[in-house]
Amino acid sequence: MPELNSQQWFTEIFAPSGSAFSLRTEQKLAEVQSPFQHIEIFKTTDFGNLMVIDGVIMLSTRDNFLYHEMLSHPVLFTHPDPQNVIIIGGGDCGTLREVLKHRSVQQVTQIDIDEQVTRMAERYFPELCASNQDPRATLLFADGIQYMRDAAPQSVDVVIVDSTDPIGPGEGLFNRAFYQSCFAALKPGGILVQQSESPLIHLQLLNDMRVAMHDAGFAELQTLQFPQMVYPSGWWTCTMARKAQGFDGFRREAAANPGFATEYYNADIHQASMALPNFMRRELKP
């Protein structure tokens, strides 16, 4: 279990890989037990504020841009004209902020089961919530699994699953039934993208996700890799699943001249993130 010891270090121990990650803290800023999970906010000495849910690090001020940009911009610059976007999870609203940077996007609906995550983000990560009042944005606090089950067929261009690990509230977002709901809701050529954990220590989970996406009907899969220091192993992925064949529609010129600022993502990073090391090429299914 994570601990805050006498030296004021928050440590997340990831027992399955025999590893741990620590950040030096100054104080605990807040602690709330929501109906769904235990949320803590710490002030660190070097990484700004830190959000921890059920003992697992969710984000820090210093490095969250890596995750939020890579979960948003590759999929939106791959789709030819993303207008209607759904975000499942994403309660800290960082992904929502990145999605709304795209001028083509006309409507974004974010569905997170735990309103308390958003309220904590508004207070301790206000920069991530800067676009919450955008007229194109709708924030719902509900069950994302049920929302996708009820979604109108072929009504959505992109579904972004910005979820926690597949435990607790996020458990039902990693199976074929959920992916079938997303498949039905997406328009022809629509794309689903989901955070898919570390390729170094969660490869079986990544493969299980890919198999479930394929079995749900998605014709093409593409896993992208990027650094994420505060997550186990410091190496993370997201996986895109497309109803149409191929991921050759990358709008490189648009990504090279996006009309908005990013800290990590650019057209070269996009293409580089799709180049996978040999062990992933060998092991990834299907």
One Martini backbone bead per residue (centre of mass of N, CA, C, O) as a GRO file, in nm:
protein
  286
    1MET     BB    1   0.100   0.033   0.017
    2PRO     BB    2   0.080   0.343   0.039
    3GLU     BB    3   0.299   0.613   0.173
    4LEU     BB    4   0.364   0.850   0.449
    5ASN     BB    5   0.645   0.934   0.575
    6SER     BB    6   0.866   1.107   0.780
    7GLN     BB    7   0.999   1.234   0.500
    8GLN     BB    8   0.776   1.308   0.292
    9TRP     BB    9   0.687   1.049   0.109
   10PHE     BB   10   0.530   0.943  -0.172
   11THR     BB   11   0.434   0.593  -0.215
   12GLU     BB   12   0.410   0.371  -0.493
   13ILE     BB   13   0.334   0.036  -0.493
   14PHE     BB   14   0.420  -0.222  -0.744
   15ALA     BB   15   0.416  -0.547  -0.687
   16PRO     BB   16   0.410  -0.708  -0.965
   17SER     BB   17   0.711  -0.554  -1.035
   18GLY     BB   18   0.887  -0.466  -0.790
   19SER     BB   19   0.789  -0.155  -0.758
   20ALA     BB   20   0.852   0.210  -0.721
   21PHE     BB   21   0.715   0.546  -0.643
   22SER     BB   22   0.843   0.881  -0.563
   23LEU     BB   23   0.737   1.181  -0.379
   24ARG     BB   24   0.801   1.482  -0.255
   25THR     BB   25   0.651   1.638   0.025
   26GLU     BB   26   0.476   1.893   0.220
   27GLN     BB   27   0.153   1.830   0.187
   28LYS     BB   28  -0.177   1.777   0.267
   29LEU     BB   29  -0.462   1.926   0.115
   30ALA     BB   30  -0.654   1.664   0.064
   31GLU     BB   31  -0.949   1.454   0.171
   32VAL     BB   32  -1.171   1.215   0.003
   33GLN     BB   33  -1.479   1.031   0.028
   34SER     BB   34  -1.644   0.894  -0.203
   35PRO     BB   35  -1.876   0.674  -0.334
   36PHE     BB   36  -1.610   0.539  -0.506
   37GLN     BB   37  -1.348   0.699  -0.375
   38HIS     BB   38  -1.013   0.784  -0.280
   39ILE     BB   39  -0.907   1.125  -0.235
   40GLU     BB   40  -0.588   1.289  -0.296
   41ILE     BB   41  -0.390   1.586  -0.205
   42PHE     BB   42  -0.065   1.702  -0.294
   43LYS     BB   43   0.226   1.878  -0.207
   44THR     BB   44   0.508   1.923  -0.384
   45THR     BB   45   0.843   2.016  -0.445
   46ASP     BB   46   0.853   1.943  -0.795
   47PHE     BB   47   0.529   1.856  -0.907
   48GLY     BB   48   0.333   1.990  -0.752
   49ASN     BB   49   0.045   1.862  -0.775
   50LEU     BB   50  -0.123   1.563  -0.634
   51MET     BB   51  -0.315   1.286  -0.751
   52VAL     BB   52  -0.494   1.041  -0.551
   53ILE     BB   53  -0.642   0.710  -0.612
   54ASP     BB   54  -0.650   0.455  -0.418
   55GLY     BB   55  -0.318   0.496  -0.405
   56VAL     BB   56  -0.309   0.617  -0.704
   57ILE     BB   57  -0.156   0.777  -0.943
   58MET     BB   58  -0.282   1.028  -1.170
   59LEU     BB   59  -0.145   1.330  -1.119
   60SER     BB   60   0.058   1.608  -1.221
   61THR     BB   61   0.149   1.920  -1.293
   62ARG     BB   62   0.423   1.860  -1.454
   63ASP     BB   63   0.323   1.578  -1.649
   64ASN     BB   64   0.020   1.567  -1.773
   65PHE     BB   65   0.061   1.653  -2.076
   66LEU     BB   66   0.140   1.387  -2.197
   67TYR     BB   67  -0.129   1.235  -2.167
   68HIS     BB   68  -0.340   1.443  -2.275
   69GLU     BB   69  -0.216   1.480  -2.559
   70MET     BB   70  -0.201   1.168  -2.647
   71LEU     BB   71  -0.518   1.118  -2.610
   72SER     BB   72  -0.604   1.347  -2.830
   73HIS     BB   73  -0.437   1.433  -3.098
   74PRO     BB   74  -0.395   1.173  -3.264
   75VAL     BB   75  -0.699   1.110  -3.312
   76LEU     BB   76  -0.783   1.398  -3.430
   77PHE     BB   77  -0.553   1.375  -3.668
   78THR     BB   78  -0.681   1.107  -3.794
   79HIS     BB   79  -0.937   1.217  -3.823
   80PRO     BB   80  -1.087   1.397  -4.078
   81ASP     BB   81  -1.367   1.514  -3.891
   82PRO     BB   82  -1.395   1.607  -3.581
   83GLN     BB   83  -1.705   1.682  -3.395
   84ASN     BB   84  -1.800   1.427  -3.217
   85VAL     BB   85  -1.721   1.389  -2.868
   86ILE     BB   86  -1.626   1.134  -2.633
   87ILE     BB   87  -1.572   1.119  -2.274
   88ILE     BB   88  -1.446   0.869  -2.067
   89GLY     BB   89  -1.407   1.023  -1.795
   90GLY     BB   90  -1.183   1.276  -1.722
   91GLY     BB   91  -1.229   1.446  -1.444
   92ASP     BB   92  -0.981   1.659  -1.466
   93CYS     BB   93  -1.009   1.792  -1.780
   94GLY     BB   94  -0.752   1.773  -1.969
   95THR     BB   95  -0.868   1.640  -2.223
   96LEU     BB   96  -1.087   1.845  -2.280
   97ARG     BB   97  -0.899   2.082  -2.332
   98GLU     BB   98  -0.757   1.956  -2.581
   99VAL     BB   99  -1.002   1.904  -2.763
  100LEU     BB  100  -1.098   2.218  -2.766
  101LYS     BB  101  -0.861   2.313  -2.963
  102HIS     BB  102  -1.040   2.206  -3.188
  103ARG     BB  103  -1.226   2.354  -3.438
  104SER     BB  104  -1.401   2.106  -3.543
  105VAL     BB  105  -1.522   2.087  -3.273
  106GLN     BB  106  -1.871   2.091  -3.155
  107GLN     BB  107  -1.882   1.832  -2.948
  108VAL     BB  108  -1.852   1.758  -2.589
  109THR     BB  109  -1.881   1.458  -2.392
  110GLN     BB  110  -1.852   1.412  -2.042
  111ILE     BB  111  -1.816   1.095  -1.853
  112ASP     BB  112  -1.827   1.081  -1.498
  113ILE     BB  113  -1.892   0.916  -1.199
  114ASP     BB  114  -1.704   1.140  -1.034
  115GLU     BB  115  -1.746   1.457  -0.923
  116GLN     BB  116  -1.509   1.496  -0.718
  117VAL     BB  117  -1.275   1.509  -0.918
  118THR     BB  118  -1.357   1.778  -1.050
  119ARG     BB  119  -1.364   1.952  -0.792
  120MET     BB  120  -1.062   1.909  -0.729
  121ALA     BB  121  -0.950   2.019  -0.995
  122GLU     BB  122  -1.065   2.307  -0.975
  123ARG     BB  123  -0.881   2.370  -0.720
  124TYR     BB  124  -0.579   2.213  -0.792
  125PHE     BB  125  -0.632   2.218  -1.139
  126PRO     BB  126  -0.736   2.482  -1.308
  127GLU     BB  127  -0.590   2.455  -1.586
  128LEU     BB  128  -0.764   2.196  -1.673
  129CYS     BB  129  -1.054   2.376  -1.641
  130ALA     BB  130  -1.059   2.620  -1.856
  131SER     BB  131  -1.294   2.466  -2.060
  132ASN     BB  132  -1.568   2.397  -1.905
  133GLN     BB  133  -1.737   2.663  -2.034
  134ASP     BB  134  -1.761   2.567  -2.298
  135PRO     BB  135  -2.028   2.543  -2.521
  136ARG     BB  136  -1.927   2.248  -2.630
  137ALA     BB  137  -1.956   2.152  -2.333
  138THR     BB  138  -2.040   1.842  -2.151
  139LEU     BB  139  -2.104   1.758  -1.808
  140LEU     BB  140  -2.118   1.430  -1.674
  141PHE     BB  141  -2.251   1.232  -1.387
  142ALA     BB  142  -2.193   0.902  -1.480
  143ASP     BB  143  -2.234   0.606  -1.649
  144GLY     BB  144  -2.041   0.524  -1.919
  145ILE     BB  145  -2.144   0.246  -1.995
  146GLN     BB  146  -2.444   0.324  -2.020
  147TYR     BB  147  -2.410   0.554  -2.219
  148MET     BB  148  -2.303   0.377  -2.454
  149ARG     BB  149  -2.543   0.180  -2.462
  150ASP     BB  150  -2.749   0.441  -2.529
  151ALA     BB  151  -2.632   0.529  -2.777
  152ALA     BB  152  -2.652   0.636  -3.077
  153PRO     BB  153  -2.621   0.523  -3.374
  154GLN     BB  154  -2.389   0.668  -3.552
  155SER     BB  155  -2.303   0.964  -3.365
  156VAL     BB  156  -1.981   0.931  -3.353
  157ASP     BB  157  -1.638   0.999  -3.405
  158VAL     BB  158  -1.515   1.004  -3.097
  159VAL     BB  159  -1.363   0.791  -2.844
  160ILE     BB  160  -1.252   0.867  -2.510
  161VAL     BB  161  -1.063   0.669  -2.271
  162ASP     BB  162  -1.019   0.818  -1.946
  163SER     BB  163  -0.893   0.596  -1.734
  164THR     BB  164  -0.849   0.396  -1.505
  165ASP     BB  165  -0.785   0.127  -1.383
  166PRO     BB  166  -0.908  -0.218  -1.390
  167ILE     BB  167  -1.055  -0.092  -1.123
  168GLY     BB  168  -1.336  -0.047  -1.006
  169PRO     BB  169  -1.490   0.191  -1.197
  170GLY     BB  170  -1.290   0.085  -1.453
  171GLU     BB  171  -1.342  -0.221  -1.517
  172GLY     BB  172  -1.580  -0.196  -1.755
  173LEU     BB  173  -1.361  -0.056  -1.982
  174PHE     BB  174  -1.209  -0.366  -2.067
  175ASN     BB  175  -1.436  -0.486  -2.267
  176ARG     BB  176  -1.632  -0.607  -2.520
  177ALA     BB  177  -1.903  -0.477  -2.446
  178PHE     BB  178  -1.801  -0.186  -2.448
  179TYR     BB  179  -1.683  -0.188  -2.739
  180GLN     BB  180  -1.953  -0.246  -2.876
  181SER     BB  181  -2.084   0.022  -2.797
  182CYS     BB  182  -1.878   0.200  -2.941
  183PHE     BB  183  -1.909   0.085  -3.223
  184ALA     BB  184  -2.213   0.158  -3.256
  185ALA     BB  185  -2.171   0.480  -3.207
  186LEU     BB  186  -1.993   0.490  -3.441
  187LYS     BB  187  -1.900   0.599  -3.718
  188PRO     BB  188  -1.783   0.562  -4.008
  189GLY     BB  189  -1.441   0.573  -3.920
  190GLY     BB  190  -1.432   0.565  -3.638
  191ILE     BB  191  -1.271   0.637  -3.307
  192LEU     BB  192  -1.099   0.462  -3.058
  193VAL     BB  193  -0.952   0.564  -2.738
  194GLN     BB  194  -0.713   0.417  -2.496
  195GLN     BB  195  -0.574   0.363  -2.221
  196SER     BB  196  -0.291   0.092  -2.201
  197GLU     BB  197  -0.059   0.120  -2.035
  198SER     BB  198   0.223  -0.075  -1.981
  199PRO     BB  199   0.440  -0.255  -2.187
  200LEU     BB  200   0.633  -0.371  -1.958
  201ILE     BB  201   0.390  -0.455  -1.716
  202HIS     BB  202   0.099  -0.474  -1.919
  203LEU     BB  203   0.085  -0.669  -2.170
  204GLN     BB  204  -0.160  -0.849  -2.117
  205LEU     BB  205  -0.367  -0.622  -2.102
  206LEU     BB  206  -0.316  -0.507  -2.380
  207ASN     BB  207  -0.395  -0.765  -2.528
  208ASP     BB  208  -0.681  -0.794  -2.417
  209MET     BB  209  -0.781  -0.531  -2.538
  210ARG     BB  210  -0.724  -0.591  -2.838
  211VAL     BB  211  -0.898  -0.842  -2.859
  212ALA     BB  212  -1.165  -0.706  -2.773
  213MET     BB  213  -1.173  -0.498  -3.000
  214HIS     BB  214  -1.170  -0.699  -3.232
  215ASP     BB  215  -1.425  -0.865  -3.138
  216ALA     BB  216  -1.613  -0.597  -3.162
  217GLY     BB  217  -1.509  -0.501  -3.487
  218PHE     BB  218  -1.240  -0.382  -3.520
  219ALA     BB  219  -1.020  -0.345  -3.794
  220GLU     BB  220  -0.811  -0.143  -3.641
  221LEU     BB  221  -0.486  -0.113  -3.480
  222GLN     BB  222  -0.312   0.137  -3.254
  223THR     BB  223  -0.021   0.171  -3.076
  224LEU     BB  224   0.096   0.412  -2.844
  225GLN     BB  225   0.390   0.587  -2.722
  226PHE     BB  226   0.490   0.724  -2.392
  227PRO     BB  227   0.583   0.924  -2.149
  228GLN     BB  228   0.530   0.863  -1.771
  229MET     BB  229   0.668   0.909  -1.478
  230VAL     BB  230   0.421   0.855  -1.252
  231TYR     BB  231   0.408   0.580  -1.378
  232PRO     BB  232   0.451   0.267  -1.415
  233SER     BB  233   0.785   0.276  -1.556
  234GLY     BB  234   0.736   0.555  -1.737
  235TRP     BB  235   0.556   0.383  -1.956
  236TRP     BB  236   0.314   0.448  -2.210
  237THR     BB  237  -0.027   0.397  -2.345
  238CYS     BB  238  -0.227   0.398  -2.645
  239THR     BB  239  -0.536   0.284  -2.815
  240MET     BB  240  -0.645   0.246  -3.141
  241ALA     BB  241  -0.982   0.207  -3.286
  242ARG     BB  242  -1.111   0.112  -3.611
  243LYS     BB  243  -1.362   0.063  -3.839
  244ALA     BB  244  -1.164   0.113  -4.045
  245GLN     BB  245  -0.917   0.080  -4.256
  246GLY     BB  246  -0.655   0.210  -4.129
  247PHE     BB  247  -0.375   0.471  -4.043
  248ASP     BB  248  -0.334   0.679  -4.321
  249GLY     BB  249  -0.495   0.971  -4.221
  250PHE     BB  250  -0.283   1.159  -4.137
  251ARG     BB  251  -0.278   1.512  -4.061
  252ARG     BB  252   0.013   1.654  -4.082
  253GLU     BB  253  -0.026   1.954  -4.151
  254ALA     BB  254  -0.218   2.013  -3.915
  255ALA     BB  255  -0.019   1.918  -3.688
  256ALA     BB  256   0.210   2.130  -3.772
  257ASN     BB  257  -0.055   2.352  -3.782
  258PRO     BB  258  -0.280   2.390  -3.529
  259GLY     BB  259  -0.325   2.680  -3.365
  260PHE     BB  260  -0.181   2.557  -3.104
  261ALA     BB  261  -0.058   2.470  -2.796
  262THR     BB  262   0.218   2.255  -2.703
  263GLU     BB  263   0.452   2.044  -2.519
  264TYR     BB  264   0.474   1.754  -2.691
  265TYR     BB  265   0.303   1.757  -2.929
  266ASN     BB  266   0.361   1.645  -3.272
  267ALA     BB  267   0.406   1.523  -3.580
  268ASP     BB  268   0.661   1.356  -3.507
  269ILE     BB  269   0.556   1.224  -3.251
  270HIS     BB  270   0.324   1.077  -3.375
  271GLN     BB  271   0.494   0.892  -3.562
  272ALA     BB  272   0.690   0.782  -3.344
  273SER     BB  273   0.470   0.643  -3.154
  274MET     BB  274   0.420   0.401  -3.375
  275ALA     BB  275   0.701   0.299  -3.309
  276LEU     BB  276   0.784  -0.026  -3.225
  277PRO     BB  277   0.920  -0.248  -3.051
  278ASN     BB  278   0.997  -0.574  -3.090
  279PHE     BB  279   0.837  -0.698  -2.852
  280MET     BB  280   0.567  -0.575  -2.947
  281ARG     BB  281   0.551  -0.688  -3.230
  282ARG     BB  282   0.562  -0.987  -3.127
  283GLU     BB  283   0.320  -0.975  -2.889
  284LEU     BB  284   0.099  -0.845  -3.026
  285LYS     BB  285  -0.256  -0.839  -3.029
  286PRO     BB  286  -0.345  -0.924  -3.342
   0.00000   0.00000   0.00000
